[in-house]
Amino acid sequence: ESEPKIYCIYNLDFYNPCLAATSEVIEACFEVVTKPNLSIGLIHGPPGTGKTTVLVEIILQLLRLEKRVLVSCFSNQAVDNILVRFLKERQKIEEEQVKKAENEKIEWSRIVIR
């Protein structure tokens, strides 16, 4: 029997909540984000297995930590796919942050100081 892996050293707050339910994804993101000396990572698999989704999550996590990221693929189309998905995800995050800030402003504006 192998011991269960514990992921409490670094709290990964996933941008894509669907990924948080997959132990392999948690492990991959955890490994990349928590190992500062890791310079190269490889994700390989057949079409439709979620490689792009996982890569976008890892990129977002690394950017949150103010790390630099270089993406390289076998084809230009693959890099384009990752970039498009990243930009869409980043836009969603920014829109959510704006909504949250607006909601906080609304809450504060309801407070009456007497």
C-alpha positions in Angstrom: 0.0 0.0 0.0 1.3 3.4 -0.9 0.8 6.3 1.5 -1.7 9.0 0.4 -0.1 12.2 -0.9 -0.9 15.3 1.2 -1.3 18.7 -0.6 -1.3 21.0 2.4 2.2 22.5 2.0 0.9 24.9 -0.7 -2.7 25.8 -1.0 -3.6 25.8 -4.7 -6.6 28.0 -5.4 -7.6 26.7 -8.8 -8.8 29.2 -11.4 -10.7 26.3 -13.1 -12.6 24.5 -10.3 -13.2 21.5 -12.5 -9.5 20.7 -12.3 -9.5 20.6 -8.5 -11.4 17.3 -8.5 -8.7 15.4 -10.5 -5.9 14.1 -8.4 -3.5 13.8 -11.3 -4.1 17.5 -12.2 -3.6 18.5 -8.5 -0.4 16.6 -8.4 0.9 18.1 -11.7 0.1 21.7 -10.8 1.5 21.2 -7.3 4.8 19.8 -8.6 5.2 22.7 -11.1 4.2 25.5 -8.8 6.1 24.4 -5.7 9.4 23.4 -7.3 11.3 26.7 -8.0 14.2 24.9 -9.6 12.0 23.0 -12.1 13.0 24.5 -15.4 11.3 22.2 -17.9 7.9 20.4 -17.7 6.4 18.1 -20.2 2.7 17.3 -20.7 2.0 14.7 -23.3 -1.1 12.8 -24.2 -3.7 12.0 -26.9 -6.2 14.6 -28.1 -9.0 15.6 -25.8 -7.4 14.6 -22.5 -7.2 18.1 -21.1 -3.6 19.0 -21.8 -4.4 22.6 -22.8 -6.7 23.1 -19.8 -4.0 21.9 -17.4 -1.3 24.0 -19.1 -3.5 27.1 -18.9 -4.0 26.5 -15.2 -0.3 26.0 -14.6 0.5 29.2 -16.5 -2.0 31.1 -14.4 -0.6 29.7 -11.2 3.0 30.6 -12.2 2.0 34.1 -13.2 0.3 34.5 -9.8 3.7 33.8 -8.3 5.2 36.3 -10.8 7.2 33.6 -12.6 8.1 33.8 -16.2 6.7 31.2 -18.5 7.7 29.9 -22.0 5.4 27.6 -23.9 6.7 25.5 -26.7 4.9 22.8 -28.7 5.4 20.6 -31.7 3.2 22.9 -33.8 2.4 26.6 -34.0 -1.3 25.7 -33.9 -0.8 24.1 -30.5 0.9 27.2 -29.1 -1.9 29.3 -30.6 -4.6 27.1 -28.9 -2.9 27.5 -25.5 -2.6 31.3 -26.0 -6.2 31.7 -27.0 -7.4 29.6 -24.1 -5.1 31.5 -21.7 -6.4 34.9 -22.9 -10.0 33.8 -22.5 -9.4 32.5 -19.0 -7.5 35.6 -18.0 -10.4 37.8 -19.3 -12.9 35.8 -17.2 -10.7 36.2 -14.2 -10.4 40.0 -14.7 -14.2 40.3 -15.3 -14.8 38.4 -12.0 -12.4 40.7 -10.2 -14.1 43.8 -11.5 -17.6 42.4 -10.5 -16.2 41.6 -7.0 -14.8 45.1 -6.7 -18.1 46.6 -7.9 -20.0 44.5 -5.4 -17.7 45.6 -2.6 -18.2 49.3 -3.6 -22.0 48.8 -3.6 -21.8 47.2 -0.1 -19.7 50.1 1.2 -22.0 52.7 -0.4 -25.0 51.2 1.6 -23.2 52.0 4.9 -24.4 55.3 6.3 -22.1 57.0 8.8 -24.0 59.2 11.3 
